[in-house]
Amino acid sequence: MKQHKVLILGAGAAGAAAARVLNASQEVEVTVIGATGEAPYNRTLVNKGVAVGLLTPEQARVPGLDVVADTVDGVDPDSRTVHLASGATTTFDALVVATGSAPRALPATVRGADVAGAAGLLTTLHSLQDAVRVRDRLAGRSARVVIFGAGLVAAETATLLRDRGHQITLVARTDMAGTSAFGDHVAARLRDLHERNVTTQFGRAVTEIDVADDLLDITLDDSTHVLADLGIVAHGTSPSAPGPWYDGVPVDDRLRSAHDSVYAAGGVAVHDDPSLGTWRIDHWADAAAQGEHAAKSVLHDLGLDADPGAYLPRSAFTAQVYGTTVAAVGLTGGHTTASLTSDDPLVVRHEYSGRTTGVSGVDSAIQVFEWMPRLHAEAHV
Ligand SMILES: Cc1cc2nc3c(=O)[nH]c(=O)nc-3n(C[C@H](O)[C@H](O)[C@H](O)COP(=O)(O)OP(=O)(O)OC[C@H]3O[C@@H](n4cnc5c(N)ncnc54)[C@H](O)[C@@H]3O)c2cc1C
């Protein structure tokens, strides 16, 4: 007889990883709740696989995870009850919130964006449905694609679509997208790469989008008009949780929320801890590592395992951008400060309170990855 009932909300990177750890315990009954009508899938394949037609949506699925597909409408942490869209309720002894993030839309001040979206000519690129929309719109032709944003997902998507013969224009309010994620050095290199490889409209905001003859007519704030067959909004993500949290679940260094027996991990978790300040990472490997850590904290708090200690981000990611590789490990954003370690190849160290918390670089993955075991312990040099 399993003694403790643990619910996991969300079946993505963090939720699946938490389930793997908890399922190994004989004492815990684990239920993973995912969105209604949705089977678990690997979100990193949305742009790299499905949108460009390399994979079908079915091939992006993550097999082997039992999920109750019933969207969570809200949580009552005091009575330890979860309310589901079907009208059902379920209770828990411990809860891991792993509901990820939501894509940011264009500002509400952009006239006509809703009409363009309803016409299927303007989309975010976050879900499998978005990916299918992009794939179908671009199938069998060389199209003009405007991407709003110039961060990593925008850069990767621009690269993938350009390599398939589409004409890409990036529109971004700033000419240094990615500064908050990587600091100025990598952001400046990213800007140069964009400028050498696609059409850029940096330092420009979109004011209006008209739909005419199955085309977008996009007006920028200097009155420039850009015509496009498709617009993709890549303005990053915001944490997304059911109530009572809605826009992210604040957690401590054990991934515990302020509510007893409630934990959060991955893109939904907003961390605040003494050694790193306030931070959030929305990458696949780090979400999975957080999911594992939250599960270990659950087991500890149920009296079933040792304290896993403070969570310190060390995971790596890479992105292929116009034939170069952007790589990073650990925490490179948040309140860290960036300092140049090497200009060629570019390696940047990110510090908080005199410790190296992360390293990023361009075409320097080996040098960047070498830092992984030394993160968080390294004294200020
Ligand atoms: C286009 C794109 C490309 C990316 N490429 C990379 C990459 O190359 N490398 C990388 O490291 N990261 C990449 N990322 C980021 C990465 O996918 C995310 O950081 C990661 O998926 C976060 O994991 P998570 O578990 O927090 O959230 P998710 O994986 O998004 O999982 C959240 C789950 O919760 C479910 N959910 C949400 N709300 C509810 C609810 N109310 N009830 C029930 N279920 C709910 C969702 O349906 C989803 O299944 C990419 C992201 C995008 C959008």
The ligand as an SDF file (V2000), in Angstrom:
LIG
                    3D

 53 58  0  0  0  0  0  0  0  0999 V2000
   10.0580   26.7030  -30.0080 C   0  0  0  0  0  0  0  0  0  0  0  0
   10.8500   26.3780  -28.7910 C   0  0  0  0  0  0  0  0  0  0  0  0
   12.1030   25.7980  -28.9160 C   0  0  0  0  0  0  0  0  0  0  0  0
   12.8510   25.4960  -27.7940 C   0  0  0  0  0  0  0  0  0  0  0  0
   14.0800   24.9410  -27.9520 N   0  0  0  0  0  0  0  0  0  0  0  0
   14.8270   24.6580  -26.8660 C   0  0  0  0  0  0  0  0  0  0  0  0
   16.1160   24.0700  -27.0070 C   0  0  0  0  0  0  0  0  0  0  0  0
   16.5840   23.8220  -28.1150 O   0  0  0  0  0  0  0  0  0  0  0  0
   16.8060   23.7780  -25.8840 N   0  0  0  0  0  0  0  0  0  0  0  0
   16.3150   24.0400  -24.6480 C   0  0  0  0  0  0  0  0  0  0  0  0
   17.0030   23.7630  -23.6570 O   0  0  0  0  0  0  0  0  0  0  0  0
   15.0860   24.5980  -24.4780 N   0  0  0  0  0  0  0  0  0  0  0  0
   14.3380   24.9140  -25.5500 C   0  0  0  0  0  0  0  0  0  0  0  0
   13.1100   25.4600  -25.3800 N   0  0  0  0  0  0  0  0  0  0  0  0
   12.6050   25.7000  -24.0270 C   0  0  0  0  0  0  0  0  0  0  0  0
   12.0760   24.3910  -23.4160 C   0  0  0  0  0  0  0  0  0  0  0  0
   11.1890   23.7660  -24.2910 O   0  0  0  0  0  0  0  0  0  0  0  0
   11.3850   24.7060  -22.0970 C   0  0  0  0  0  0  0  0  0  0  0  0
   12.2790   25.3710  -21.2590 O   0  0  0  0  0  0  0  0  0  0  0  0
   10.9190   23.4490  -21.3780 C   0  0  0  0  0  0  0  0  0  0  0  0
    9.9670   22.7610  -22.1490 O   0  0  0  0  0  0  0  0  0  0  0  0
   10.3400   23.8340  -20.0230 C   0  0  0  0  0  0  0  0  0  0  0  0
    9.9010   22.6730  -19.3830 O   0  0  0  0  0  0  0  0  0  0  0  0
    8.6770   22.7320  -18.3860 P   0  0  0  0  0  0  0  0  0  0  0  0
    8.4460   21.3470  -17.9230 O   0  0  0  0  0  0  0  0  0  0  0  0
    8.8790   23.8050  -17.4030 O   0  0  0  0  0  0  0  0  0  0  0  0
    7.4490   23.2030  -19.3070 O   0  0  0  0  0  0  0  0  0  0  0  0
    6.8250   22.4620  -20.5620 P   0  0  0  0  0  0  0  0  0  0  0  0
    7.7850   21.5150  -21.1520 O   0  0  0  0  0  0  0  0  0  0  0  0
    6.2420   23.5260  -21.4040 O   0  0  0  0  0  0  0  0  0  0  0  0
    5.6600   21.5860  -19.9210 O   0  0  0  0  0  0  0  0  0  0  0  0
    4.5560   22.1760  -19.2590 C   0  0  0  0  0  0  0  0  0  0  0  0
    3.4060   21.2180  -19.3720 C   0  0  0  0  0  0  0  0  0  0  0  0
    2.3580   21.6350  -18.5260 O   0  0  0  0  0  0  0  0  0  0  0  0
    1.1390   21.5230  -19.2120 C   0  0  0  0  0  0  0  0  0  0  0  0
    0.1880   22.4500  -18.6040 N   0  0  0  0  0  0  0  0  0  0  0  0
    0.2350   23.7940  -18.6130 C   0  0  0  0  0  0  0  0  0  0  0  0
   -0.8060   24.3000  -17.9390 N   0  0  0  0  0  0  0  0  0  0  0  0
   -1.5270   23.2470  -17.5060 C   0  0  0  0  0  0  0  0  0  0  0  0
   -2.7130   23.1180  -16.7380 C   0  0  0  0  0  0  0  0  0  0  0  0
   -3.3900   24.1900  -16.2770 N   0  0  0  0  0  0  0  0  0  0  0  0
   -3.1760   21.8700  -16.4800 N   0  0  0  0  0  0  0  0  0  0  0  0
   -2.5090   20.7740  -16.9360 C   0  0  0  0  0  0  0  0  0  0  0  0
   -1.3710   20.8450  -17.6390 N   0  0  0  0  0  0  0  0  0  0  0  0
   -0.9040   22.0620  -17.9170 C   0  0  0  0  0  0  0  0  0  0  0  0
    1.5060   21.8640  -20.6450 C   0  0  0  0  0  0  0  0  0  0  0  0
    0.5250   21.4130  -21.5280 O   0  0  0  0  0  0  0  0  0  0  0  0
    2.8360   21.1550  -20.7810 C   0  0  0  0  0  0  0  0  0  0  0  0
    2.6770   19.8290  -21.1580 O   0  0  0  0  0  0  0  0  0  0  0  0
   12.3340   25.7760  -26.5040 C   0  0  0  0  0  0  0  0  0  0  0  0
   11.0660   26.3560  -26.3620 C   0  0  0  0  0  0  0  0  0  0  0  0
   10.3270   26.6480  -27.4910 C   0  0  0  0  0  0  0  0  0  0  0  0
    8.9630   27.2740  -27.3380 C   0  0  0  0  0  0  0  0  0  0  0  0
  1  2  1  0
  2  3  1  0
  2 52  2  0
  3  4  2  0
  4  5  1  0
  4 50  1  0
  5  6  2  0
  6  7  1  0
  6 13  1  0
  7  8  2  0
  7  9  1  0
  9 10  1  0
 10 11  2  0
 10 12  1  0
 12 13  2  0
 13 14  1  0
 14 15  1  0
 14 50  1  0
 15 16  1  0
 16 17  1  0
 16 18  1  0
 18 19  1  0
 18 20  1  0
 20 21  1  0
 20 22  1  0
 22 23  1  0
 23 24  1  0
 24 25  2  0
 24 26  1  0
 24 27  1  0
 27 28  1  0
 28 29  2  0
 28 30  1  0
 28 31  1  0
 31 32  1  0
 32 33  1  0
 33 34  1  0
 33 48  1  0
 34 35  1  0
 35 36  1  0
 35 46  1  0
 36 37  1  0
 36 45  1  0
 37 38  2  0
 38 39  1  0
 39 40  1  0
 39 45  2  0
 40 41  1  0
 40 42  2  0
 42 43  1  0
 43 44  2  0
 44 45  1  0
 46 47  1  0
 46 48  1  0
 48 49  1  0
 50 51  2  0
 51 52  1  0
 52 53  1  0
M  END
$$$$
